[in-house]
């Protein structure tokens, strides 16, 4: 069988969906990656996956340009003739579902990790787009030959309540998974070594980046010797991205150490103690949190959709902090700096949870089960999607 994975960046497909593609390839199926051009696209060939670059502007509002983009997707699908199309992110879900119908793709899976800018922002642009996006989602998602994968129950409730899709067409798969063999705890930290705190994410304001920097400044003023690391790059396609100049200014002031994009995240995580994500964004299930959990780091996050799927109980498998509250974040970090036994205990609990709920082998199998449900609706078991002969 042939599968096409369609996303709005090659970075996303490479970092979040390559493992699923490799599982399908190992079973004898063909996987084609489809995304706008980027620096990660060429890497797919190293893994035996074909990549098709697609000209597409993530932030465009030009109707003519969007029609041309939709036509390009239809053309690719008609040429490739996949058995199943898997679309990622809201825009690709809409365009992929529409194009898939025109190209007569038999089975379509749409995956949305978080509700995204249009639904979470209160800017004039977001409010203007929201009714149109809702209309398009309602028209494209609720189909007999498609299913929607969401990463947390809060989003499932929100989609149904908004009338976008019926409950029976939703499947909840928590996270895109983490390789718990590659992401493992390091040797025990020395109890008196300098605390190192990491925020790893796209550098968007809603991820709590400003609060992270403000907390670092507060603790430095208190005389604490704590290192704050920021991994990630600005996202020019998102209107809430922090500018590179602003991030560089923070680094130049010595408030944080900016690492930029990190290829070896597993290696970086063996050098830190705490993963912080003080997000006030409707996440799916944040990749940085589950990677930190797999490495046995103490987690600090908020009680926001997606984040609460990883830190389920404050003080048990991580710490929860009030959104948009740098003082509260600083207090949580100081607490871990003072109590290394708590730091270790939270890390151990996080690792246990990662093994139980977020191991990518479990997530991939649940995803393959969704493919099976669409491709072989009468079989009713995951065994229906067997390796090709």
Helices and strands as residue ranges (DSSP letters): E 2-6, H 10-12, I 13-17, H 18-26, E 30-35, G 41-47, E 50-53, H 63-80, E 84-88, H 90-102, E 107-112, H 116-120, H 124-141, E 146-150, H 153-161, G 167-169, E 170-172, E 195-200, G 205-207, H 209-221, E 226-231, H 244-252, E 257-260, H 265-269, E 274-277, H 287-294, E 298-301, G 307-309, E 319-320, H 326-338, H 340-353, I 354-358, H 360-375, G 382-384
